Amino acid sequence: MKPNMHDNFKLLEERVLDSLEKTDLERIKYHLERIKTPTITTGVGGSSVVSNYAAKVLSTKNGIIAEHQEPRDMLYKSLNGYSNVLACSYGGKNYGVKTSFNNDLNRYLLSRNESTEEGVNNLTYNATIPDEDSFISLAATLMPMSIMLAYYNDNDISVIKEILKTAKEYKIDMDKVYEILTGYDTTTASTYLESTLAEAGLASPVIHDKYSLCHGRTTLSYHHDNSLIHLNRNTELDKLYQEELPQYYNAIITLDSKYEDPILDDFYLTYQAMILSKQMAEQTGRDLSRMDYSPVVKKLYRYSGEM
């Protein structure tokens, strides 16, 4: 019998720590330290969450310009001024990786598998536990994020162990639409939430930048019965929203900050978002690992033509 989401969540902490133990973190650090010029990170699905986080780590740790892009955007965006592309992909062989490398930038691959293409710098993370089998990426997302956080902390993994012990219970009354209140400091967590709510068919997600909500976007909840997920960093603006918004939403689910450092905090909030998504799936009788997905999913997933 294939594992369900409860099986995969039970193994989540063990898979992450196993990967950190079995991966040559010093080798990955060696390669990442040498990225000293503007860089684009790419990824789709669960790997878009990894890519978003990798860009933040590189920007903060290496002191460079680094930004996440979807692989298709690489075909249309001007690459002038950029030197490197870091593709994030659990399998390392999808069409998005090929598309990301269809240029003259220095190529890096953060993956469970090495690329055999010439000129690719492989940042390969290892594991001894069998690969995760899940429609929604859990360990497949958190493992490479942990590799990047380990690099950020000079390969000290103590904070990762600490975070993996912080799963919380959230009070949930499921709704059809969830507005997600976020900003640059919490985009990794909100990217996971948006992707998972849509891919798992849990609800329709709407992303709001926190300051943009001050400029008219509250009209949506005023005219429609929606709920809100607030990624709360405890700023004055966050506190204002906690005071003013409850009367305009069916419910507000708050994921509270734990760390002042936004790199640590976004990892923590992403983990909390995973726990929240599990509880939301339980409320709706869905299984994040064994989804009843649209028949067109597999056909579209294998697309490898002109974009």
Secondary structure, DSSP 8 states (H G I E B T S, - for coil): ----HHHHHHTHHHHHHHHHHHS-HHHHHHHHHT--S-EEEE--THHHHHHHHHHHHHHHHH-S-EEEE-GGGGGTS--TT--EEEEE-SSS-SHHHHHHTSSSSEEEEEESS---STTEEEEE---SS-----SS-SHHHHHHHHHHHHHHTTT--HHHHHHTT----------SEEEEEE-GGGHHHHHHHHHHHHHTTS-EEEEEETTGGGGTTTHHHHHS--EEEEEE---HHHHHHHHHSGGGSS-EEEEE---SSHHHHHHHHHHHHHHHHHHHHHHHT--SSS----TTHHHHHT--S--
